[in-house]
């Protein structure tokens, strides 16, 4: 477990950063707390929010309180007030998605000023603490030294990994795991292309040495998208069922059009697309016991057809999600 810093220790390490690094760290902290807050609210409604969801995507998905801002004045300041009038150092600004009502308060008054149940507030505070631990991990890694990353030439990195590296900041463990996975996949793809090139050469030159065929089970292990969920789906959560039915690996034409529209709006997360399909009543709210929508696999299969055609790229985020990006023409 990462060492937990006191506020004084954290402030000291933060002060050693450059201005650009401080800006990134504050945005990292704010972004993390927004997502942590949204995840708790979404889970309370049986939904899932991907870790990389944008503010706009979160607003589209939730109809309740949303964390709009997290402000750290650096010290207790009369410029930051709780709804009760108390001066604050850390102020949380939440807005109700439906009513537009905005509240400002310290962490101790979450329950009082939002009306959220105590159990939800505890989950929110726990999520905020986990983000603080990630910040401590980043600051301590920078202080104590961290490994360099052997990134192959030509590998395009996602912004949340590329930005800290460009600022000479370390990656937290979760980011390092993603980076290692991206590097491994990139090298495997390069090796596969090289093998394909060798195969063409061998066809042109039959006397060249043929590559040993791989065992069948090894060939089948490269893609496990559908191997994750084996539980029976949970009962649908809505009493009004859309007329459409679907099967894993198959989407109706109307649902394909909806997925296309989300992609055109810049959405990249397969999980977010699924949640919006459910929220907007385009598909039934059927889920596995892990809470992941059963439509997820059909959506991924549909989007993989664009990857196969070369118009999109895909980045698996472990088994949690898959990020699909349109390739520039």
N, C-alpha and C positions, 0 to 999 in steps of 0.2 A: 504493500500500500504506500502511496506517495506521502511523504512527510507533509504535515499540515502546518502552514505558516501562520503566525500571528499577523494582525493588521499592520503592526509596526514593521515586522520583517518583510511583509509583502510590499509595503510602501518603499522601503529601502531598496529592494531589488528592482522595483518598478522605476525608481528615480535614476537608476543606472542605464536605462534604455535610452536610445535616441528618440527624437520626437516622432519619427515615422514608426518606430517599433512600439512606442507607447500608444499611438493611434490604433495600430493593429491589435494590440493586447486589449484595449478598451472595447473595440468592436467585437473581438473574440468573446469577451466576457458578456457583453450585452446580447450578442447573437445567441450565445449558449443559454442564457437565462430566458430569453424569449421562447426558444424552442423547448426548454425544460417545462416552462409554464404551459405552453400549448399542448405538450404531450400529456400532461396530467389531466387537463380539461378534456382532451380528445379521448383518453382512456376511460374517463368517467362516463362517456357517451358511447363506448364500444367502438371507437374509431382509432386509427393509427395515423401518425404524422411522421414522414421521413425526417431523418436528422438534418438533411440539407434543404428543407422546405424554406421558400422565401416568405417574407412578411405578407406579400400579396396572396400567396397560396394558402397560408394559414388563415387569412381573413376570409377567403372563399370557402374554407372548410368548416370554420367554427361560427356559431351564432351566439356565443357567450362572451365572457370576459377574455380580453386579449392583452398581453403585456406590451404596451406601446413603447415604453422607454425605461431604462435603468440608469440613474444618475448618481455618480460618485463625486461629491464636492471636494473630496480630499480631507475634509475636516467638518465638524458639526457647523452648519451654516444657517443663519436666519433666512437665507434666500431659498432654502429647501424646507418646506413645512409638511408635516403630516396633516391630515384632515382634522385632527384634534388640536392643532396649533403648535405641536412640539417641533422644535428645530431638529433637522436631520443631517447626517452625512450622506447616507444612502437613501435615495427616494425611488419608489416604484410607481410608475404611471400606468394605470390600466384603463382600457376603454371597452365599453360594452358594444359588441358588434351590431346588435339590433337597435338599441336605443341611442347609441352615440355618447352616452354618459361617460364622463372621465373622472377618475378618482386618483388622488396622490397621497401616498402614505409610506410609513416605514414597515419593515417586514413583520413587526409584532402586531400590526393592525390589519393584516390581510383578511382575516375572518370577519372582523367587525365592519369593514368598509366595502366588502364585496358580497357578503351574504353566502359565501361558499361554505360548505360543511367543513367541520374541523378536520375530518379525515382527508379531504382534498387539500386543505391548507398544509397539513403535515407533509403530504406528498410533494407539494410545491416547494416547501422549504428544503426538503431532502434533495430535490432536484437541483435547487440553487447551490446547495453545499457541494454537490458533485461537480458542478461547473467551477466553483472556487478551487476544488482540489485539482482540476485540470489546469487552472491558471497557476497554481503552486507548482505543479509538475513542470510546466513550461519555464517558469522563472528559475527553478532549481536546476533544471537541465542546462540552462544558459550559464548559470553560475558555476556549476561543477564540471561542465564539459559534456559534449555529446558527440556521437559518431558522425562521420560524413556519410553521405548517401551516394552510392554508385548508380547514378541514373543514366541509362543508355541514351545515346544520342538519337533524337527523333521521337522520343516518348513524350507525348503531350500530357501534361499534368493538369488535374482539375484545379480551379482557382484556390480552393481552401488548402491545398497542399503547396501549390506554386508560390503563393503570396508570402507565407512565413519564410520559405527557403530563400526567396529573393531579398528578404530583409535580414538575412543571416540569423534567423531565429530557429530554434529546434522544433521538431514536430513532437506532439504528445504521442503516447503509445498507440492510441487508436489510429492516428494519422500514419504512423510508421507501419502499422499492419496493412493499411490500405495501400501505401506506397509499395511495400514489398510484394503485395498481391498484383499490383499493376505492372511492376517490373517483371515478375515471373510470367504473367500472361503475355506481355510484350515479347519477351525472349522466346516463349513457346511458339508464338505466332511467327516470329522471324525464322525459327528452326523449321516450322511446318512449311513455310514458303520455300526455304532452302531445299527441303526434302522433295517438294513438288518440282522445283527446278531440276534437281538431280534425276527425278523420274523421267522428265521430258528428255533429258540428255541420254538416259539409258535406253529409251525407246528409239532415239535416233542412232544410238550406238549399242546394239544388242550384245556385243562382246564385253561391255563394261560390267563390273560386278553388281549384281542385284542386291538390294537391301533386304535384310532378313525380315520376313513378315512378322508383325507384332501379334501376340496372342489376342484372340477375340475380346476377352474381358478387358484388356488394356485399352483397346480402341473404344470400348463402350463407356469408359469412365471419365471422358473428357467433359461431359455436359450433364450436370445433375440438377437442372432447374426444377424438374418435376419430382425429384427424389426427396424434397424437404418435408412436405406435409403428407402424412399418411393417416392422420386422424380423420374421423368422420366430421363433416361440416356441422357447425352449430345451427340451430334453427334460425331462420330468418327473423330479423328484429322488427320488421314492419308488417302491419296487418294488411296494408294495401300492396299487392304484388304487381309489378309491371307485367304487361302481357308477354314481354319477350322472355324466352328461355334460352339458355346457352349451355355449351358443353366445354370442358377443358380443352384448350387448343382450338376453339372455334368461336368466332364472334359473329353476331348478326351484322348485316350491312349498316343498320342505323347506329349500332354501337361502334362500328369501325369509323363511321363519320364523326361520332363524338370524340373518339380517341384522336383522330386526325386534327380536330379543332383544338384540343388541348395542346397537342404538339405545336400547332401553328401559333399558339399563345406563348410558347417558350417553355412549357412544362417538360421536364426531363425524367422525373421519377415515375416509374411504373406503379409504385404503391400509391402515390398521390393521385394519379390518374384513376386508379381503381376507387379510391375513397370519394372522388368527385362524381364518378359514375353512379355510385350508390347514393350519395347525398342528393343528387339531382334526379333520382328516381329512374335512371336509365337501365339499371340492372337490379336484381334482388340483393338484399343484404344478407348474404350467406357467408359464413366464416368458419375457419378451422378453429380448434380449441386454442391455438396460438393467437387468435384474433385477426389473422391475416385473411383478407377476402379470398374466396375460392375463385373469383374472376381473375385474380392476379395472374394465373398461369396462362389463361387464354389471351390476356392483354400482352404478356411477354412474348408469347408465340407469334402473335400478330406483328409486334414491333420487330421481332427477330427476322421477319421476312424482309424488312427494310435494311437490316444489317447485312443480310445475305446478298441483297442487291447492290450494296455499297453506298446507299444514300444516308445511312446512319451508322453510328458507332455505339457500342455498349460497354458500360463499366459496372460489373457486379460489385455491390457493397456487401460483401459477405453473403449471407443468406437472407439478409433483411430486405434488400431492395436491389433494383437494377436501374442504372441511369442510362437513358438513351439520348444521344445528341445527334442533331442533324449535321451532316458534313457540309462545309462551305463548297459552293460550286466553283 
